[in-house]
Each structure stands twice: as C-alpha cells, then as structure tokens.
Amino acid sequence: CNCIALRDGGSDWACTKRQCVSEPRSRREAQLCQVSDTKKEDCNVCTCISLRDGGSDWACTKRECVKDPARSRRDADECSAGETKKNSCNTCKCITPQDGKNIW
C-alpha cells in the first residue's frame, strides 16, 4: 500500500514503510474525478487516476490512521505547495487538494 510508480515512465518506485490496513479487495462503482486531483481522507491521501476504460477514479493510500496529538499538530502545520520536509525516515510533500487548503 506504500508504493507508487514514478511519472517519468521509468521502472523505479517511490515507497514508504508505513503500516497498512488490510482490507478485502472489492469491486465498487468508480467515482468521477479530474485526473491528477488530490484529496485527503483522514490520514490518507487520494489521487485521481485514469482507468483503462477511459473513466477516472480515486486511488488512495491505506495507512492506519493513529489519533495522536503530536500528529494532529504536525498535520496542522502550514506549508506551500511542492514544499518537502523529512519526518523520521519519511519525506513529506505539501500538496493542494480540491478544497484549496495545503496539506502535508
């Protein structure tokens, strides 16, 4: 649940080592979105991707969301789109989801 293919078409992957929530795979109705839009759901980030049938749908990380005051303060930090920061062994990038509020 922690790897994504890089956009440059290469064979490299960008990965984190966060704990993932296991869920049974299920087929659901695709949701329409604009390709490359992003949104946040709890502690997870979703990106709109193109589907083979020409439609689009949200692809989301499946991190286990831990309610912890230190994490809440960190998530509340202001950032500028594209800015990066290190958090332990992870690199975080500031993005702007559809609601227009920048998030880590």
VENPE-V276179 format. One record per residue. N is the residue number from 1. PHI is phi in whole degrees, -180 to 180 (* if undefined). OMEGA is omega in whole degrees, -180 to 180 (NA if undefined). D_LAST is the distance of its C-alpha to the last C-alpha in whole Angstrom. Layout:
N/PHI/OMEGA/D_LAST ; N/PHI/OMEGA/D_LAST
This chain:
1/*/-172/18 ; 2/-115/-178/16 ; 3/-120/174/17 ; 4/-135/176/17 ; 5/-75/179/20 ; 6/-75/-174/19 ; 7/-71/-175/20 ; 8/-74/178/23 ; 9/84/179/25 ; 10/-72/-178/25 ; 11/-100/180/26 ; 12/-81/179/23 ; 13/-127/173/20 ; 14/-104/-174/17 ; 15/-133/169/16 ; 16/-118/179/15 ; 17/-124/180/17 ; 18/-80/177/15 ; 19/-69/-178/18 ; 20/-109/176/18 ; 21/-90/178/20 ; 22/-88/179/24 ; 23/-134/174/25 ; 24/-66/178/28 ; 25/-73/179/27 ; 26/-142/179/29 ; 27/-91/178/29 ; 28/-130/179/28 ; 29/-69/-180/29 ; 30/-64/177/26 ; 31/-107/-180/24 ; 32/-76/178/24 ; 33/-159/178/21 ; 34/-89/-178/21 ; 35/-52/180/20 ; 36/82/172/17 ; 37/-64/177/15 ; 38/-129/175/12 ; 39/-151/180/11 ; 40/-113/174/10 ; 41/-126/-173/12 ; 42/54/180/12 ; 43/-95/-178/10 ; 44/-101/179/10 ; 45/-115/180/9 ; 46/-115/176/13 ; 47/-125/178/14 ; 48/-78/-179/17 ; 49/-121/175/20 ; 50/-80/176/24 ; 51/-99/-179/26 ; 52/-60/-178/30 ; 53/-82/180/32 ; 54/95/178/30 ; 55/-84/178/28 ; 56/-143/179/24 ; 57/-160/-180/22 ; 58/-85/171/18 ; 59/-113/-173/17 ; 60/-120/170/15 ; 61/-68/-179/14 ; 62/-127/179/16 ; 63/-76/173/14 ; 64/-74/-177/16 ; 65/-86/-179/14 ; 66/-104/178/16 ; 67/-85/-178/16 ; 68/-144/-174/16 ; 69/-55/180/16 ; 70/-64/179/14 ; 71/-66/180/11 ; 72/-61/178/11 ; 73/-64/-179/11 ; 74/-63/-180/8 ; 75/-64/-178/6 ; 76/-81/179/9 ; 77/-56/177/8 ; 78/-77/179/8 ; 79/-151/177/7 ; 80/-106/-178/9 ; 81/-50/179/9 ; 82/91/179/10 ; 83/-66/178/9 ; 84/-122/175/8 ; 85/-151/178/9 ; 86/-94/174/11 ; 87/-134/-172/11 ; 88/57/-179/14 ; 89/-94/-178/15 ; 90/-101/174/12 ; 91/-106/-179/10 ; 92/-107/178/6 ; 93/-123/179/6 ; 94/-77/179/4 ; 95/-124/178/6 ; 96/-117/177/9 ; 97/-74/-176/10 ; 98/-58/-178/14 ; 99/-74/175/14 ; 100/82/-180/13 ; 101/-96/-179/10 ; 102/-63/180/7 ; 103/-138/174/4 ; 104/-85/NA/0
